[in-house]
């Protein structure tokens, strides 16, 4: 998640300067000299927070893989409309996930009418992982009209290609 923090300068109300920031337990928090309470107070009295979530969805483009999370997954899927959406559910530590990542990227470049998303099934995204019924990684979900139409579990490239082809033709 890309976060930008700006604060009004003491010299000019129009000047903006970046402020250090951190993500704590999935919640965006500005850290000024490491004092959480002070930061929270200053944030309320004049800091403006810009986030990639301001648009409510990650911008999914054909020809590339878009990383989504707990708050951007469903808005991005819904924004795809009638296009086929393929989601790679992975973890950072998973060997088969690492093997499939470049193949998934190549598929996103091959199919210009399909949206390709990646969801890291880490602690921050655990509620979404549970909602989607993820028990094995990698898991690939193929959605159409915001509904899951096919699931491929494991690093089965040929099965994934076949599922994408079937979803595109239906």
N, C-alpha and C positions, 0 to 999 in steps of 0.2 A: 504494500500500500504506500503510495507516495503522499507524503504530507509536507506541507510548507507552512511555516509559522512566520508571521510578520508582526512587528510591533511598531507603534508610532514612536518616532524619535522625540526626545525631549526638546530639541531645537526647532523642529518643524513638524507640524502635524501631517504634512504630505510625504515626508521622507519615510522610507520603509527599510528595515534592516532584518536580515535573517536571525532567528534565535535558535539555539540548539534544541534538539528534540529527541525523544525516545518513545518507543512503544512498550508499555508495561501491561502485561496480561491481555494483550490484544486491544487495549484501550489507548488512544492517542493522548499523550501527556507532554506538555512542554516542561523541560527541566531547566531552571535557571539556578545555577550554583547548587544543584542537587536538592533543593528544598521544595518538596511536592506541595505543601500547603501554600507557601508563598507564590508558587507558580500558578496554582489554581486561582488564587485571589487576583493576581495580575492578569490572568487570562480573561477573567470576568470584566475587568475594568478597562480593557482597551486592546486586547490582542484579537486579531482576526485569524482564523484557521482556515486554510484552503486544503482540501483533500481530494484525492482521486475519486472519493465517494460522492463528491458534490454532484456529479452527473448521474448518480444512482446506479450506474452500470459501468463496467470496464468496456472500453471501446474495442469490440471484436472486429478484426479485419480479415478478409479472406486472404489466403496466401501466407498467413503467419499464425503462430500459436499464441493465444492470449491467456495470461495467468488470471484466475478468478479466485475469490475467497467467499467466506461466509455471507458477506453483505452484497457481493456483486454477482454471485452465481445466477440466481433466479432472474434478476433484472436483465442480465446479459442474454440469458436463454430466451426470455420473452421478447427482447428487442430483435432477436434473430427472425422472428415471425415464422414463415413457412419453410425457411431454410433448414437443412439438416444440421444438427449440432453434434459434434463428437467431443466427449469429455474424457480426458486421461486423468484418472484418480491415482496418485502416486505418493511416495514418501521419499525423502532425501536419502535415506539409508538403504533403500531397496535396490539390490543388484539388477534384477530383471527390469525394473523401472528405468534404470540408467541405460540399459541396452535398448529399450523401446523408444527412448526420448528422441534420438536423431531420426529414427524411422517415422515417428509421429510427425516430426517437423517436415520431413520430405512429403508425407501425405498431405499436409496442409498446403504445400506448394503445388501439389499435383491437382487437387480438387478445388477449383476456384468458386464453386457454388456451395461449399460446405464451410461451416464455422468450426474451428478447432480450439478447444479450451483445455487448460490444465488446472487441476485442483490438488494442492498439496494437502494430504490427509493428516495434518499435524494437529496439535492440541487446539490451536485457534479455530480450526475448521471442523472440529470433532462433532458438533451438533449437526452440521450439514452432512458429514460422512455417515452418521447414524441415520439421518433422514433418508439418504439415498441407499442405505443398506449395504455399505461397503464392508466386506469381511476379508477380502483379499486384495493385495496390490501387486501389480497394476490391475485396475479394472477400468474398462472403457464402456461408457454409456453412450448410446446413440439416441438422440432425441429428435422428434419432429413435432411441430406445433406445441412445444413445451411439454410433451409427453414422452416418456421413455419407451422406445420401440424395440430396443435390442441391448443386450449386455454381453461383453466379452471379458472373461476373467483370465488373468495370466498373460504372459508375453507371447501371445499367439497372433503374430503379424498377419498370416494368411486369413485367419478367421475374422480379424478386424477389417481387412480390405473387403472381404466378402460381405460383411455386415454393412459397411458403408455403401457398397454398390447396391445392395438390396434396398436400403433406406432411400437412396437417391432415386431408384427406379419406381418406388411405390408411391 
